[in-house]
């Protein structure tokens, strides 16, 4: 699902209140960390993740999360990145411009 600019802005606004639910640190994206990210995306749809590493590592981790989880990066600032993935069975967030049937 590709988000429109309006939907991305809306989600970016929702991320301000969120606290990081997962932290990626020295060991990187281990299977346990990926499982936690998958679980958080399934449950919340919109998650904030703390990425504790240098700039190159954070970029690599962000790209890997997008690729492996099928999530969309909403934005990243410093060591924090926010991701969105629609839960097809039980949508949690109502996006602007999307009818309730989608």
The first five atom37 places (N, CA, C, CB, O) and aatype in JSON, in Angstrom:
{
  "aatype": [20, 20, 20, 20, 20, 20, 20, 20, 20, 20, 20, 20, 20, 20, 20, 20, 20, 20, 20, 20, 20, 20, 20, 20, 20, 20, 20, 20, 20, 20, 20, 20, 20, 20, 20, 20, 20, 20, 20, 20, 20, 20, 20, 20, 20, 20, 20, 20, 20, 20, 20, 20, 20, 20, 20, 20, 20, 20, 20, 20, 20, 20, 20, 20, 20, 20, 20, 20, 20, 20, 20, 20, 20, 20, 20, 20, 20, 20, 20, 20, 20, 20, 20, 20, 20, 20, 20, 20, 20, 20, 20, 20, 20, 20, 20, 20, 20, 20, 20, 20, 20, 20],
  "atom_mask": [
    [1, 1, 1, 1, 1],
    [1, 1, 1, 1, 1],
    [1, 1, 1, 1, 1],
    [1, 1, 1, 1, 1],
    [1, 1, 1, 1, 1],
    [1, 1, 1, 1, 1],
    [1, 1, 1, 1, 1],
    [1, 1, 1, 1, 1],
    [1, 1, 1, 1, 1],
    [1, 1, 1, 1, 1],
    [1, 1, 1, 1, 1],
    [1, 1, 1, 1, 1],
    [1, 1, 1, 1, 1],
    [1, 1, 1, 1, 1],
    [1, 1, 1, 1, 1],
    [1, 1, 1, 1, 1],
    [1, 1, 1, 1, 1],
    [1, 1, 1, 1, 1],
    [1, 1, 1, 1, 1],
    [1, 1, 1, 1, 1],
    [1, 1, 1, 1, 1],
    [1, 1, 1, 1, 1],
    [1, 1, 1, 1, 1],
    [1, 1, 1, 1, 1],
    [1, 1, 1, 1, 1],
    [1, 1, 1, 1, 1],
    [1, 1, 1, 1, 1],
    [1, 1, 1, 1, 1],
    [1, 1, 1, 1, 1],
    [1, 1, 1, 1, 1],
    [1, 1, 1, 1, 1],
    [1, 1, 1, 1, 1],
    [1, 1, 1, 1, 1],
    [1, 1, 1, 1, 1],
    [1, 1, 1, 1, 1],
    [1, 1, 1, 1, 1],
    [1, 1, 1, 1, 1],
    [1, 1, 1, 1, 1],
    [1, 1, 1, 1, 1],
    [1, 1, 1, 1, 1],
    [1, 1, 1, 1, 1],
    [1, 1, 1, 1, 1],
    [1, 1, 1, 1, 1],
    [1, 1, 1, 1, 1],
    [1, 1, 1, 1, 1],
    [1, 1, 1, 1, 1],
    [1, 1, 1, 1, 1],
    [1, 1, 1, 1, 1],
    [1, 1, 1, 1, 1],
    [1, 1, 1, 1, 1],
    [1, 1, 1, 1, 1],
    [1, 1, 1, 1, 1],
    [1, 1, 1, 1, 1],
    [1, 1, 1, 1, 1],
    [1, 1, 1, 1, 1],
    [1, 1, 1, 1, 1],
    [1, 1, 1, 1, 1],
    [1, 1, 1, 1, 1],
    [1, 1, 1, 1, 1],
    [1, 1, 1, 1, 1],
    [1, 1, 1, 1, 1],
    [1, 1, 1, 1, 1],
    [1, 1, 1, 1, 1],
    [1, 1, 1, 1, 1],
    [1, 1, 1, 1, 1],
    [1, 1, 1, 1, 1],
    [1, 1, 1, 1, 1],
    [1, 1, 1, 1, 1],
    [1, 1, 1, 1, 1],
    [1, 1, 1, 1, 1],
    [1, 1, 1, 1, 1],
    [1, 1, 1, 1, 1],
    [1, 1, 1, 1, 1],
    [1, 1, 1, 1, 1],
    [1, 1, 1, 1, 1],
    [1, 1, 1, 1, 1],
    [1, 1, 1, 1, 1],
    [1, 1, 1, 1, 1],
    [1, 1, 1, 1, 1],
    [1, 1, 1, 1, 1],
    [1, 1, 1, 1, 1],
    [1, 1, 1, 1, 1],
    [1, 1, 1, 1, 1],
    [1, 1, 1, 1, 1],
    [1, 1, 1, 1, 1],
    [1, 1, 1, 1, 1],
    [1, 1, 1, 1, 1],
    [1, 1, 1, 1, 1],
    [1, 1, 1, 1, 1],
    [1, 1, 1, 1, 1],
    [1, 1, 1, 1, 1],
    [1, 1, 1, 1, 1],
    [1, 1, 1, 1, 1],
    [1, 1, 1, 1, 1],
    [1, 1, 1, 1, 1],
    [1, 1, 1, 1, 1],
    [1, 1, 1, 1, 1],
    [1, 1, 1, 1, 1],
    [1, 1, 1, 1, 1],
    [1, 1, 1, 1, 1],
    [1, 1, 1, 1, 1],
    [1, 1, 1, 1, 1]
  ],
  "atom_positions": [
    [[0.85, -1.18, 0.0], [0.0, 0.0, 0.0], [0.88, 1.23, 0.0], [-0.96, 0.0, 1.21], [1.71, 1.4, 0.9]],
    [[0.73, 2.06, -0.96], [1.48, 3.3, -1.04], [0.64, 4.42, -0.43], [1.87, 3.62, -2.5], [-0.53, 4.57, -0.75]],
    [[1.27, 5.19, 0.44], [0.56, 6.27, 1.11], [0.61, 7.55, 0.29], [1.15, 6.52, 2.5], [1.6, 7.83, -0.38]],
    [[-0.46, 8.31, 0.35], [-0.46, 9.63, -0.28], [0.27, 10.61, 0.62], [-1.92, 10.11, -0.57], [0.54, 10.3, 1.78]],
    [[0.58, 11.79, 0.1], [1.23, 12.82, 0.91], [0.37, 13.21, 2.1], [1.55, 14.05, 0.07], [0.88, 13.41, 3.2]],
    [[-0.94, 13.32, 1.89], [-1.85, 13.67, 2.96], [-1.83, 12.61, 4.07], [-3.28, 13.85, 2.41], [-1.81, 12.94, 5.25]],
    [[-1.84, 11.34, 3.68], [-1.81, 10.26, 4.66], [-0.49, 10.24, 5.42], [-2.05, 8.92, 3.97], [-0.47, 10.01, 6.63]],
    [[0.61, 10.48, 4.72], [1.93, 10.53, 5.37], [1.99, 11.66, 6.39], [3.04, 10.69, 4.33], [2.51, 11.47, 7.49]],
    [[1.48, 12.82, 6.03], [1.47, 13.95, 6.96], [0.61, 13.64, 8.17], [0.96, 15.22, 6.27], [0.98, 13.97, 9.3]],
    [[-0.53, 13.01, 7.94], [-1.41, 12.64, 9.04], [-0.71, 11.68, 10.0], [-2.7, 11.99, 8.48], [-0.74, 11.88, 11.22]],
    [[-0.07, 10.65, 9.45], [0.64, 9.68, 10.29], [1.82, 10.33, 11.02], [1.14, 8.5, 9.44], [2.07, 10.01, 12.18]],
    [[2.53, 11.23, 10.35], [3.64, 11.94, 10.98], [3.14, 12.7, 12.21], [4.32, 12.9, 9.98], [3.82, 12.74, 13.24]],
    [[1.97, 13.29, 12.1], [1.39, 13.99, 13.24], [1.06, 13.05, 14.39], [0.14, 14.72, 12.81], [1.21, 13.41, 15.55]],
    [[0.62, 11.85, 14.08], [0.29, 10.87, 15.12], [1.54, 10.36, 15.84], [-0.45, 9.69, 14.52], [1.45, 9.94, 17.0]],
    [[2.69, 10.4, 15.19], [3.91, 9.84, 15.8], [4.45, 10.7, 16.93], [4.97, 9.66, 14.75], [5.23, 10.21, 17.74]],
    [[4.08, 11.97, 17.0], [4.61, 12.86, 18.02], [4.33, 12.35, 19.43], [4.04, 14.25, 17.86], [5.15, 12.53, 20.33]],
    [[3.19, 11.72, 19.64], [2.79, 11.26, 20.97], [3.37, 9.9, 21.33], [1.28, 11.2, 21.06], [3.35, 9.5, 22.49]],
    [[3.89, 9.19, 20.34], [4.35, 7.82, 20.56], [5.69, 7.76, 21.29], [4.45, 7.09, 19.24], [6.53, 8.65, 21.15]],
    [[5.86, 6.72, 22.04], [7.15, 6.4, 22.65], [7.72, 5.22, 21.87], [7.01, 6.07, 24.2], [6.96, 4.4, 21.35]],
    [[9.05, 5.12, 21.78], [9.64, 3.97, 21.08], [9.21, 2.65, 21.71], [11.18, 4.07, 21.08], [9.25, 2.5, 22.93]],
    [[8.8, 1.7, 20.88], [8.36, 0.39, 21.38], [9.45, -0.67, 21.24], [7.11, -0.05, 20.65], [9.39, -1.71, 21.89]],
    [[10.43, -0.41, 20.39], [11.54, -1.34, 20.18], [12.82, -0.52, 20.08], [11.32, -2.21, 18.88], [12.82, 0.59, 19.54]],
    [[13.93, -1.08, 20.61], [15.23, -0.44, 20.47], [16.17, -1.39, 19.75], [15.8, -0.02, 21.85], [16.3, -2.56, 20.11]],
    [[16.84, -0.86, 18.73], [17.85, -1.62, 18.0], [19.19, -1.04, 18.43], [17.64, -1.54, 16.42], [19.42, 0.16, 18.32]],
    [[20.09, -1.92, 18.92], [21.37, -1.43, 19.43], [22.52, -2.25, 18.85], [21.39, -1.49, 20.98], [22.52, -2.57, 17.66]],
    [[23.49, -2.56, 19.67], [24.75, -3.19, 19.24], [24.57, -4.44, 18.39], [25.56, -3.53, 20.45], [25.31, -4.63, 17.42]],
    [[23.63, -5.28, 18.73], [23.48, -6.55, 18.02], [22.68, -6.42, 16.72], [22.8, -7.56, 18.91], [22.53, -7.39, 15.98]],
    [[22.17, -5.21, 16.44], [21.48, -4.98, 15.18], [20.12, -5.63, 15.12], [22.32, -5.47, 14.05], [19.46, -5.83, 16.14]],
    [[19.69, -5.95, 13.92], [18.37, -6.53, 13.68], [18.41, -8.05, 13.81], [17.86, -6.13, 12.3], [18.35, -8.77, 12.81]],
    [[18.51, -8.52, 15.03], [18.49, -9.96, 15.27], [17.09, -10.48, 15.02], [18.95, -10.29, 16.73], [16.15, -9.69, 14.85]],
    [[16.93, -11.77, 14.99], [15.62, -12.37, 14.76], [14.64, -11.98, 15.86], [15.73, -13.89, 14.68], [13.46, -11.74, 15.59]],
    [[15.12, -11.9, 17.11], [14.24, -11.5, 18.22], [13.75, -10.06, 18.04], [14.98, -11.63, 19.55], [12.58, -9.77, 18.29]],
    [[14.63, -9.17, 17.62], [14.25, -7.77, 17.41], [13.25, -7.69, 16.25], [15.51, -6.9, 17.12], [12.26, -6.96, 16.35]],
    [[13.49, -8.41, 15.17], [12.57, -8.4, 14.04], [11.19, -8.94, 14.44], [13.14, -9.22, 12.87], [10.17, -8.44, 13.98]],
    [[11.18, -9.96, 15.29], [9.91, -10.5, 15.78], [9.16, -9.46, 16.58], [10.15, -11.76, 16.63], [7.94, -9.32, 16.44]],
    [[9.87, -8.71, 17.42], [9.24, -7.65, 18.21], [8.68, -6.56, 17.31], [10.24, -7.06, 19.2], [7.59, -6.05, 17.56]],
    [[9.42, -6.18, 16.28], [8.96, -5.16, 15.35], [7.71, -5.64, 14.61], [10.07, -4.79, 14.34], [6.74, -4.89, 14.47]],
    [[7.73, -6.89, 14.14], [6.57, -7.47, 13.45], [5.34, -7.46, 14.37], [6.87, -8.93, 12.99], [4.25, -7.08, 13.95]],
    [[5.52, -7.87, 15.61], [4.42, -7.9, 16.58], [3.87, -6.5, 16.82], [4.88, -8.53, 17.9], [2.66, -6.3, 16.86]],
    [[4.77, -5.54, 16.99], [4.35, -4.16, 17.23], [3.59, -3.6, 16.04], [5.56, -3.28, 17.55], [2.57, -2.92, 16.22]],
    [[4.06, -3.87, 14.83], [3.37, -3.4, 13.63], [1.99, -4.05, 13.5], [4.21, -3.69, 12.38], [1.03, -3.38, 13.13]],
    [[1.9, -5.34, 13.79], [0.61, -6.03, 13.73], [-0.39, -5.42, 14.72], [0.78, -7.53, 14.01], [-1.57, -5.26, 14.41]],
    [[0.09, -5.1, 15.9], [-0.79, -4.63, 16.96], [-1.12, -3.14, 16.83], [-0.17, -4.9, 18.3], [-2.28, -2.75, 16.98]],
    [[-0.11, -2.31, 16.57], [-0.29, -0.85, 16.58], [-0.4, -0.21, 15.2], [0.85, -0.22, 17.32], [-0.98, 0.87, 15.07]],
    [[0.12, -0.84, 14.19], [0.23, -0.33, 12.81], [1.27, 0.77, 12.69], [-1.13, 0.2, 12.34], [2.06, 0.75, 11.75]],
    [[1.3, 1.72, 13.6], [2.24, 2.84, 13.55], [3.16, 2.72, 14.76], [1.49, 4.22, 13.54], [2.7, 2.79, 15.9]],
    [[4.46, 2.55, 14.51], [5.4, 2.36, 15.61], [6.6, 3.29, 15.48], [5.88, 0.9, 15.66], [6.99, 3.71, 14.39]],
    [[7.17, 3.6, 16.65], [8.38, 4.39, 16.72], [9.48, 3.47, 17.23], [8.2, 5.67, 17.64], [9.3, 2.78, 18.24]],
    [[10.61, 3.46, 16.55], [11.72, 2.57, 16.9], [12.97, 3.39, 17.14], [11.97, 1.52, 15.78], [13.31, 4.28, 16.36]],
    [[13.66, 3.1, 18.23], [14.92, 3.76, 18.58], [16.06, 2.97, 17.94], [15.11, 3.87, 20.14], [16.19, 1.77, 18.16]],
    [[16.87, 3.64, 17.15], [17.99, 3.01, 16.45], [19.29, 3.56, 17.02], [17.91, 3.24, 14.9], [19.68, 4.69, 16.7]],
    [[19.97, 2.78, 17.84], [21.19, 3.23, 18.51], [22.42, 2.78, 17.74], [21.24, 2.69, 19.95], [22.94, 1.69, 17.97]],
    [[22.87, 3.62, 16.83], [24.04, 3.3, 16.03], [24.47, 4.52, 15.24], [23.77, 2.11, 15.09], [23.85, 5.58, 15.33]],
    [[25.53, 4.37, 14.46], [25.98, 5.49, 13.64], [25.03, 5.67, 12.46], [27.43, 5.26, 13.14], [24.14, 4.84, 12.23]],
    [[25.21, 6.73, 11.71], [24.29, 7.09, 10.63], [24.15, 5.98, 9.59], [24.76, 8.35, 9.96], [23.04, 5.69, 9.15]],
    [[25.25, 5.37, 9.2], [25.2, 4.31, 8.19], [24.43, 3.1, 8.7], [26.61, 3.9, 7.77], [23.65, 2.5, 7.96]],
    [[24.66, 2.75, 9.96], [23.95, 1.61, 10.54], [22.46, 1.9, 10.62], [24.51, 1.27, 11.93], [21.65, 1.03, 10.31]],
    [[22.09, 3.1, 11.05], [20.67, 3.46, 11.15], [19.99, 3.4, 9.78], [20.52, 4.87, 11.74], [18.86, 2.93, 9.67]],
    [[20.67, 3.89, 8.76], [20.1, 3.84, 7.41], [19.92, 2.4, 6.93], [21.0, 4.61, 6.42], [18.89, 2.06, 6.35]],
    [[20.92, 1.57, 7.19], [20.84, 0.16, 6.8], [19.7, -0.55, 7.55], [22.18, -0.55, 7.06], [18.95, -1.32, 6.95]],
    [[19.58, -0.29, 8.84], [18.52, -0.91, 9.64], [17.14, -0.45, 9.15], [18.7, -0.56, 11.14], [16.22, -1.26, 9.05]],
    [[17.02, 0.84, 8.86], [15.74, 1.37, 8.38], [15.34, 0.69, 7.08], [15.83, 2.89, 8.18], [14.19, 0.26, 6.93]],
    [[16.26, 0.59, 6.15], [15.97, -0.06, 4.87], [15.62, -1.53, 5.05], [17.16, 0.08, 3.93], [14.75, -2.06, 4.36]],
    [[16.3, -2.18, 5.98], [16.04, -3.6, 6.24], [14.65, -3.8, 6.85], [17.11, -4.18, 7.19], [13.95, -4.75, 6.5]],
    [[14.25, -2.92, 7.76], [12.91, -3.01, 8.37], [11.85, -2.83, 7.3], [12.74, -1.95, 9.49], [10.87, -3.58, 7.26]],
    [[12.02, -1.85, 6.44], [11.07, -1.61, 5.35], [10.97, -2.83, 4.46], [11.48, -0.37, 4.53], [9.87, -3.26, 4.09]],
    [[12.11, -3.39, 4.1], [12.14, -4.54, 3.19], [11.55, -5.79, 3.82], [13.58, -4.82, 2.74], [10.7, -6.45, 3.21]],
    [[11.98, -6.13, 5.02], [11.56, -7.39, 5.63], [10.15, -7.36, 6.21], [12.53, -7.77, 6.71], [9.47, -8.38, 6.23]],
    [[9.72, -6.2, 6.67], [8.4, -6.12, 7.31], [7.3, -5.66, 6.36], [8.45, -5.18, 8.49], [6.12, -5.77, 6.67]],
    [[7.69, -5.14, 5.21], [6.69, -4.6, 4.3], [6.06, -3.33, 4.84], [5.62, -5.63, 4.03], [4.92, -3.01, 4.5]],
    [[6.8, -2.62, 5.67], [6.31, -1.38, 6.27], [6.76, -0.18, 5.45], [6.81, -1.25, 7.72], [7.65, -0.28, 4.6]],
    [[6.14, 0.95, 5.71], [6.55, 2.19, 5.07], [7.17, 3.08, 6.12], [5.35, 2.9, 4.38], [6.64, 3.22, 7.23]],
    [[8.3, 3.68, 5.78], [8.93, 4.62, 6.7], [8.16, 5.93, 6.63], [10.45, 4.84, 6.36], [8.0, 6.5, 5.55]],
    [[7.69, 6.39, 7.76], [6.95, 7.64, 7.82], [7.93, 8.8, 7.93], [5.97, 7.65, 9.01], [7.82, 9.78, 7.2]],
    [[8.89, 8.68, 8.83], [9.96, 9.66, 8.92], [11.01, 9.18, 9.9], [9.41, 11.05, 9.34], [10.78, 8.24, 10.67]],
    [[12.15, 9.83, 9.88], [13.19, 9.54, 10.86], [13.89, 10.84, 11.23], [14.22, 8.5, 10.29], [14.15, 11.7, 10.38]],
    [[14.16, 10.97, 12.5], [14.88, 12.12, 13.03], [15.92, 11.58, 14.0], [13.91, 13.16, 13.73], [15.57, 10.96, 15.01]],
    [[17.19, 11.81, 13.7], [18.25, 11.33, 14.58], [18.2, 9.83, 14.75], [18.16, 12.0, 15.94], [18.28, 9.08, 13.78]],
    [[18.06, 9.4, 15.99], [18.08, 7.97, 16.3], [16.69, 7.35, 16.41], [18.82, 7.75, 17.57], [16.54, 6.25, 16.94]],
    [[15.68, 8.05, 15.91], [14.31, 7.55, 15.99], [13.71, 7.48, 14.58], [13.45, 8.44, 16.91], [13.82, 8.43, 13.81]],
    [[13.08, 6.35, 14.27], [12.4, 6.19, 12.98], [11.0, 5.67, 13.25], [13.19, 5.22, 12.03], [10.78, 4.89, 14.18]],
    [[10.05, 6.1, 12.42], [8.66, 5.68, 12.57], [8.22, 4.93, 11.31], [7.73, 6.91, 12.83], [8.54, 5.33, 10.19]],
    [[7.49, 3.85, 11.53], [7.06, 2.97, 10.45], [5.57, 2.7, 10.55], [7.85, 1.65, 10.46], [5.0, 2.71, 11.64]],
    [[4.95, 2.45, 9.39], [3.52, 2.14, 9.33], [3.31, 0.92, 8.46], [2.7, 3.34, 8.79], [3.9, 0.8, 7.38]],
    [[2.47, 0.03, 8.94], [2.04, -1.11, 8.12], [0.58, -1.39, 8.48], [2.95, -2.38, 8.34], [0.26, -1.67, 9.63]],
    [[-0.28, -1.33, 7.49], [-1.72, -1.55, 7.69], [-1.98, -2.99, 8.1], [-2.51, -1.21, 6.4], [-1.46, -3.93, 7.49]],
    [[-2.78, -3.17, 9.15], [-3.24, -4.49, 9.56], [-4.5, -4.77, 8.75], [-3.52, -4.57, 11.13], [-5.54, -4.14, 8.97]],
    [[-4.41, -5.7, 7.81], [-5.52, -5.97, 6.89], [-6.74, -6.56, 7.59], [-5.06, -6.9, 5.81], [-7.87, -6.31, 7.15]],
    [[-6.55, -7.32, 8.66], [-7.67, -7.96, 9.33], [-8.38, -7.01, 10.29], [-7.2, -9.19, 10.08], [-9.61, -6.97, 10.33]],
    [[-7.6, -6.26, 11.07], [-8.17, -5.35, 12.07], [-7.46, -4.0, 11.99], [-8.06, -5.94, 13.5], [-6.56, -3.73, 12.79]],
    [[-7.84, -3.14, 11.04], [-7.19, -1.83, 10.96], [-7.38, -1.03, 12.24], [-7.74, -1.04, 9.76], [-8.48, -0.99, 12.8]],
    [[-6.32, -0.4, 12.7], [-6.35, 0.37, 13.94], [-6.5, 1.85, 13.64], [-5.08, 0.11, 14.76], [-7.27, 2.55, 14.31]],
    [[-5.78, 2.33, 12.64], [-5.76, 3.75, 12.3], [-6.59, 4.0, 11.07], [-4.32, 4.24, 12.09], [-6.44, 3.33, 10.05]],
    [[-7.47, 4.98, 11.17], [-8.28, 5.37, 10.02], [-7.54, 6.45, 9.25], [-9.7, 5.87, 10.46], [-7.36, 7.56, 9.74]],
    [[-7.12, 6.11, 8.06], [-6.37, 7.04, 7.22], [-7.31, 7.97, 6.46], [-5.46, 6.28, 6.24], [-8.38, 7.54, 6.03]],
    [[-6.91, 9.24, 6.29], [-7.74, 10.13, 5.48], [-7.75, 9.66, 4.02], [-7.22, 11.59, 5.58], [-6.73, 9.24, 3.48]],
    [[-8.92, 9.75, 3.4], [-9.04, 9.36, 1.99], [-9.22, 7.89, 1.76], [-7.85, 9.81, 1.26], [-9.21, 7.44, 0.61]],
    [[-9.39, 7.09, 2.83], [-9.6, 5.64, 2.7], [-10.96, 5.33, 3.3], [-8.46, 4.81, 3.41], [-11.24, 5.68, 4.45]],
    [[-11.81, 4.67, 2.52], [-13.12, 4.3, 3.03], [-12.99, 3.16, 4.04], [-14.06, 3.89, 1.89], [-11.98, 2.46, 4.06]],
    [[-14.01, 2.99, 4.85], [-13.98, 1.97, 5.9], [-13.9, 0.55, 5.33], [-15.22, 2.09, 6.77], [-13.47, -0.37, 6.03]],
    [[-14.3, 0.36, 4.09], [-14.28, -0.99, 3.49], [-12.88, -1.42, 3.11], [-15.17, -1.03, 2.26], [-12.63, -2.62, 3.0]],
    [[-11.92, -0.49, 2.91], [-10.57, -0.86, 2.47], [-9.84, -1.35, 3.62], [-9.82, 0.29, 1.83], [-8.67, -1.72, 3.5]]
  ]
}
